[in-house]
């Protein structure tokens, strides 16, 4: 047995035992800040060196498995990937990543002469083997360069390799992956003169958006957006999720205390709700064709009993990739109908059409303009979604006789509109001014509060 490898293996066993002891005794919880930082810095050094060993070791196992030695077969494994899975416990996709990175930096032997050529990125290989960067750093630095390597001068590519390796090895501290990625992308862009035309052509061919089939109440989407499309969408999502850079949370009056009523949605859920808000605002855009410019028409197809009680299932035609009627909870159908024209199609148990009613409950342009001037943004305190992204909610439900009138309409964002009752919020009009009552977990007193610009602190008695 290789004596050096045996000594290293024994040292690693001791290191693993020491780390296990740190974690099982909860020593991190009580350690001083500087001790924790020094400890994690050392763990980071070890982590990067281990990753380097795994990346290079994967290349070695693959090379020896492809030779007459058949390392994988002699190890009772079907492939080199399985060897790494069994020895490290890593997932197959992780081993594939190590393999891809290994191919980026390993020397190559030409078939004709048997001559061994240098690694594609020798400087970054050196940075990896010395532990200056790990697998993440190597991928961040090389991915932009791999995309352009066939279109640029090898000498220029070698120079960029040196520059990036120097960034990782001369600072004395681990370089962040984002820093390497940004630098690599900037240098690659400067070298790639013909890249813009090629990338534009590839993007045009690859752009896509697909709507899947409903599963468990959700319709999956997938695709690839062109950069300018993704950028425009990101701007809109950001403006809705945090339009004024203000923290989320209910605030009726200034307070020195911490506000624990923060938005509990994940960022993915907030992005979904923001997209729904954007789509709800689209039909009002003046540049759309007339049939698209009208408010959405919801065909509620349900039994007469479901329509009467407001409970059960409805359907929205063409809401997923099948193009057919898709069942939705009646509450979801009612929410869409609150913002447009509703066609209620009631049928008997045998499918016979009993009644078709059409009723418009859309606030017109002039009414919306007046409501915007009064409310300015979503009326739920702490929600700063601007008026242009808001829907108009009937304070007294239209189905209960509420009029489509300024005195009965308030601005509300898609998220709060969709889940208003479930969240426990209540809205009423007081002399033409909206007032809200929060859920009891926010305000146990259950007091009514004015909204919008009028929600200001009142002077204390005797002040």
Buried (B, 14 or more C-beta within 10 A) or exposed (E): EEEEEEEEEEEEEEEEEEEEEEEEEEEEEEBEEEEBEEBEEEEBBBBBBBBBBBBBBBBBBBBBBEEEEEBBEEBEBEBBBBBBBEEBEBEEEBBBBBBBBBBBBBEEEEEEEEEEEEBBBBBBBBBBBBBBBBBBBBBBBBBBBBBBBEEBEEEBBBBBBEBBBEBBBEEEEBBEBEBBBEBBBEBBEEBBEEBEEEBEEEBEEEEEEEBEEBEEEEBEEEEEBEEEEEEEBEEBBEBBBBBEEEEBBBBBEEEEEEEEBEBEBEEEEBBBBBBBBBEBBEBBEEEEEEEEEBBBBBBBBBBBEBBEEEEBBBBBEEBBBEEEBBBBEBBBBBBBBBBBBBBBBBBEEEEEEEEEEEEEBBBEEEBBEEBBEBBBBBBBBBBBBBBBBBBBBBBBBBBEEBEBEBEBBBBBBBBBBBBBEEBBBBBEBEEEBBBBBBBEEBBEEEEBBBBBEEBEEEEEEEE
